Amino acid sequence: MRERNEIPCVAGSTGLVGSYIVNNLTELYPKVISLTREKVEYSSNKIQNIVIDYDNLKNENIFQNVNHLYIALGSTRKKAGSAKNFIKVDYDYCLELANNALKNGVKRVSIISSVGSNPDSTLLYPRTKGLTERVLSKLAFDHISIMRPGLILGERKERRIPEKIAIYIFSIIDHFLFGNLKKYKSISANDISKAMIYQLINGEKGLHILEYKELSASAEKFDSIN
């Protein structure tokens, strides 16, 4: 693959999907910016780590010369400690990043949401994801791609018991998800990262929402990038 001239930036770069995004981007770009709360030492000299304060993004100068923004931030209510903190990460931080990027000339953005996202849901998780999607989709980026995966597969630093159970269950029911139910199939974090990269590089202008079928197709096309 030939190296490209754009500069991509990844928020949530130490997470399951985010780490794959960073690693896959280094195969395509001479420089990749990784945004983290704490300093991260990367083995690749292509990765520039920038430590930021997500609570004071307006004071951060992180998007100069950046062309593409990947938002892989995400939490759970339990991990965040409260509904308020969950909303802060999955709504406030994501949209503040997007707005900051847009004001600084970033043209294309991709974000990880979730299958079943719905701004009118009575449940916290799908409602927050849906509200984030709704606001982001109205921003004046040239390209916006929203990923709606089902259960995300991959080796996490922390593997919770409910997650292990879910993975086992989906390893069985995935085979029975057809038609409209196919969007709920589990998918690997690496495939999601490949789909995001493929879309930001090759996707047409406008808003694009990718569920299982589109994610899988885009991931398959990733290796054809040249």
Secondary structure, DSSP 8 states (H G I E B T S, - for coil): ----S--EEEESTTSHHHHHHHHHHTTT-S-EEEEESS----S-TTEEEEE--GGGGGG----TT--EEEE-----HHHHSSHHHHHIIIIIIHHHHHHHHHHTT--EEEEE--TT--TT-SSHHHHHHHHHHHHHTTS--SEEEEE--SSEES--SS--HHHHHHHHHHHHHGGG--GGGGGGS-EEHHHHHHHHHHHHHH--SEEEEE-HHHHHHHHHHGGG--
